[in-house]
Amino acid sequence: MEELKNTQFSSAEDAASPLPHKELVGEKNIVIFELYDAVEKGDVVNFVDVLGKECAARKVPLSDIFDQVTGAGDSLLHVAADFRSEQIAELISCHFPELLTRRNVTGDTPLHVAVRSKNSSIVKLILSQYAIEKSKHDGLKDKEITRETNEYGNTPLHEAVYSDHFGVVEEILHADEPVAHYLTKSRSSPLFLSVMSSDVKILDLLLQIPFPADQPLPQCFGNSPLHAALRERNPDLIREILGKREELIYFER
């Protein structure tokens, strides 16, 4: 990858024209099938080989290849996260960390996609790599990748609760506990959504997160998990919630 990144071409005039079958998403070229296929199969050796051939054929720098997206606007890191291709995801995020915050057409970052793929290893990888980037750039100091929202207002934690995967929820909370209190556009907190989950462990984990001390409780959340449990008419969950966080009884809609 380093060798490919350092490959220089003599001039822009040498660059090959886009192939006739290439379409655009905005101003970005659609990723070629061979690259997509290599990522899907998780074949890191073939992936790097295809990258080299594509750079040579088009006479463009490697960064141009990684500017390609799918029809849905997914970068190659999105694709690697979706197909659970861990080695390729690691390779991409290390060499092209700017893709960590790249969004597709629905506003999903690669972390959103990794969460929905239920792969805690890639989630951890993305979080770790982003932490490294934050340490290098002052501009990222106050920006958390865990708090990025898609077009529905969902953070990766909301998506993790929807996906009903305890390990992924745990990884996100380990990186950023306060994101547990973020609301979707429909004013739903992860706690509220967790009641709909079949995994009581997720609810218990979220109940352990401290509430913000500097805000009145009714202003911190949308519907609380107690509201959800009452709506579901689930006495076991009601007892579970009140047994651990009785202050939730004071939450308002």
Secondary structure, 3 states (H helix, E strand, C coil): CHHHHCCCCCCHHHCCCCCCCCCEECCEEECCHHHHHHHHHCCHHHHHHHHHHHHHHHCCCHHHHCCCECCCCCCHHHHHHHCCCHHHHHHHHHHCHHHHHCCCCCCCCHHHHHHHCCCHHHHHHHHHHHHHHHHHCHHHCCCCHHHCCCCCCCCHHHHHHHHCCHHHHHHHHHHCHHHHHCCCCCCECHHHHHCCCCCHHHHHHHHCCCCCCCCCHHHHCCECHHHHHHHCCCHHHHHHHHHHCHHHHHCCC
